[in-house]
């Protein structure tokens, strides 16, 4: 059910599916980049044990948080964009 009391059309359901896919893929890419940037040196070079552990844990934590934040931000932005600012009016200039 939509916020207007009607059922969603196939196009609206498809748009939601595509947006969820985009949110997950872009979040996974951003998380992988952050993980590689922070934890990459620990994986590529011989570092002291404590420093290596800190880099790996920090990278994993940042990547996880970034994944969640990016996913939520994309879906919230999509939800806001789907609703008209003035119900009943289709043209933003009217």
C-alpha positions as semicolon CSV with decimal commas, in nm:
position;residue;x (nm);y (nm);z (nm)
1;X;0,000;0,000;0,000
2;X;0,123;0,347;-0,077
3;X;0,091;0,648;0,147
4;X;-0,206;0,759;-0,067
5;X;-0,413;0,448;0,008
6;X;-0,362;0,278;-0,330
7;X;-0,162;-0,022;-0,437
8;X;0,183;0,018;-0,589
9;X;0,212;-0,029;-0,963
10;X;0,463;-0,266;-1,117
11;X;0,679;0,033;-1,218
12;X;0,688;0,156;-0,858
13;X;0,782;-0,191;-0,729
14;X;1,054;-0,215;-0,995
15;X;1,188;0,126;-0,899
16;X;1,210;0,022;-0,534
17;X;1,390;-0,300;-0,631
18;X;1,642;-0,113;-0,845
19;X;1,700;0,144;-0,572
20;X;1,763;-0,126;-0,311
21;X;2,011;-0,293;-0,547
22;X;2,186;0,038;-0,610
23;X;2,201;0,112;-0,237
24;X;2,356;-0,226;-0,157
25;X;2,606;-0,221;-0,447
26;X;2,722;0,136;-0,387
27;X;2,751;0,068;-0,013
28;X;2,953;-0,248;-0,075
29;X;3,187;-0,063;-0,311
30;X;3,240;0,226;-0,067
31;X;3,299;-0,018;0,220
32;X;3,552;-0,215;0,013
33;X;3,742;0,102;-0,074
34;X;3,759;0,210;0,290
35;X;3,858;-0,137;0,405
36;X;4,133;-0,150;0,143
37;X;4,260;0,197;0,231
38;X;4,270;0,140;0,607
39;X;4,346;-0,232;0,641
40;X;4,534;-0,274;0,313
41;X;4,877;-0,183;0,451
42;X;4,834;-0,441;0,727
43;X;4,761;-0,707;0,466
44;X;5,042;-0,608;0,229
45;X;5,331;-0,537;0,465
46;X;5,486;-0,695;0,771
47;X;5,383;-0,464;1,053
48;X;5,420;-0,498;1,429
49;X;5,143;-0,721;1,572
50;X;4,955;-0,454;1,762
51;X;4,962;-0,203;1,476
52;X;4,843;-0,467;1,230
53;X;4,556;-0,568;1,460
54;X;4,450;-0,205;1,511
55;X;4,448;-0,139;1,136
56;X;4,246;-0,452;1,061
57;X;3,987;-0,386;1,331
58;X;3,959;-0,016;1,248
59;X;3,918;-0,091;0,878
60;X;3,656;-0,355;0,943
61;X;3,462;-0,131;1,180
62;X;3,471;0,169;0,947
63;X;3,368;-0,042;0,648
64;X;3,074;-0,191;0,838
65;X;2,952;0,148;0,961
66;X;2,996;0,304;0,617
67;X;2,800;0,020;0,455
68;X;2,506;0,073;0,691
69;X;2,511;0,453;0,666
70;X;2,538;0,454;0,286
71;X;2,255;0,202;0,246
72;X;2,020;0,396;0,474
73;X;2,112;0,733;0,318
74;X;2,037;0,614;-0,036
75;X;1,705;0,458;0,063
76;X;1,593;0,761;0,265
77;X;1,683;0,993;-0,023
78;X;1,483;0,772;-0,261
79;X;1,182;0,770;-0,029
80;X;1,183;1,150;0,000
81;X;1,222;1,198;-0,375
82;X;0,927;0,968;-0,447
83;X;0,681;1,182;-0,252
84;X;0,556;1,510;-0,400
85;X;0,623;1,816;-0,190
86;X;0,267;1,938;-0,246
87;X;0,017;1,652;-0,258
88;X;-0,223;1,679;-0,547
89;X;0,011;1,884;-0,762
90;X;0,225;1,712;-1,023
91;X;0,411;2,015;-1,157
92;X;0,663;2,161;-0,910
93;X;0,615;2,509;-1,066
94;X;0,238;2,519;-1,009
